Amino acid sequence: MENRLFEFTMKLSKMDGNRPPANIEGAYVTCYAAAPDPLLAFRKGVASTRAMGYLFEDILGTVRELPLETWTAYLQRSWPDVSGHFPDQHSLTSMIPEQAVFFGPFSNFTLPAPVPVSNTDAALAEEPLIRHVSTDH
């Protein structure tokens, strides 16, 4: 079966004690993987992020195939500010038979610091969410 190019976006969290900087809790990243089918492309993407110190949490949307002949137009439309980050059309064509995996820019996130809860906040949290809904117009 011939390899094709697939694209999908993942939500990742960092593994304890691994490579991402200490202040990074996770990331969103678009993965591009060459494989004969979407499931293998997905598995290769998850394995590659794991090797970089991330744990897969979720997939955002679906795994979709990108036609190779539209790669340059896709980059101009989807990543105009960072298109130089990606392989060009010629390089991509040579990467497909090798089942290459590569990524768009990582969008890292940190978790906010815990906020102390006051007694008033705690009391409000225990009240019913809906107190009264008027049907009068």
N, C-alpha and C positions, 0 to 999 in steps of 0.2 A: 504494500500500500504506500502511496506517495505522501510525503509530508506536506502539510499546509500550515499557514500561519494563523494562530488563534490569539485573541485578546480577551483579558478579563481583569477586573479590579478586585483586589483583596484588602481586607482589614486584617492587620497583623498586630500582635503584641510581642513584647520582647521576652526572651527567655531569661530567667534569673542568672546573673553573673556572666552574661554573654556580651557580644560585641557592640551593640548599639550604645551610644553614650548614656550615662547614668540618668540624665534628666528626661530621656525619651522613654515613653511608656508604650508606644506603638506607632503604627504608620498605616496609611492608605497608599497603595501603589498599583499601577496598571502593569500587568505582566504580558509579555509577548512571548509565545512559545511555539516552536515549530514541532509538529508531531503529525502522525497519520490521523488522529481523531481528537475530539475535544477533551475526553477524559484523560488521555495520556498527557495532553498539553497542560491540563490543570494539575495533574500529579507532579509533573516536572517543575512547574512554577512553585508549588508548595515546597518541594524538596529544595529548590534553590534558595528560597527565602529562609528556610530552616538552617541551611548551611551558613547564612549570614547572621544568625542569631535571633531570628523571629519565629514566632509560633503563629500558624494560620488560625484566624478566628472566624472569618466569614467571607463569603463572596458577595460582592455587590453587583446585582444584575445577573447576567448569564455569560457563558463562554461563547464568543462569537468568532466566526472565521473572517479574516480580512483578506480580500483578494490582493495578491502580490502586485499586480499591475497598477493598483491604485495607491500604493504606498506613499509616493511623493505627495500626491494630493491630500491623502489622509493626514500626513504630518503637517502640511500647511494649514489645514483646517483645524486639526485637534491640538497641535503643539506648536503654534507659530513662534512663540518666544524662546523655545528650547529645542527646536528641530535639529540643531547641531549635536544634541545629546544622543541622537538615534543613528543607526546605520543608514547609509544612503541606499537608493534602489539597487544599485549594482552589488554592494556588500550584502544586503539582505538576501538577494537571490542566491548567493554562494553560501549563506548561513543555513538556509532551509534544509538542505540534505543532511546537515550535521545535527539536526534537532536542537538548534540553539535556543537558549532562553535569555531574554534581556528585559529590562524594566524601564518604565518611564521614571520621572522624578518621584522621589519618596516625599509624601506629605506627612511629616512626623507630628505627633501630638504628645502632650503631657497631661497628666491628670491634675485637676486643680487641687490646691491645698485644702484639707478639711476645714470647714467653717464651724466654729463653736456654736452649739445650739443653746439659745437662751430658754429660760422657763416659759416665756410667752410663746416662742416658736414651738416648743414641745407641746404646749396646751393646744395651740391651733392645729397641730398635726393630728391630734386625737379627735378633733371635731369632724362631723360628717362633711364630706366635700360639697354636697348639695344641701343647702339649708331650706330654701324655699324657691319655688319657681312659680311665678305669677302667670296665670293664663288670661288675665284681664288685658285688654288692648286699649 
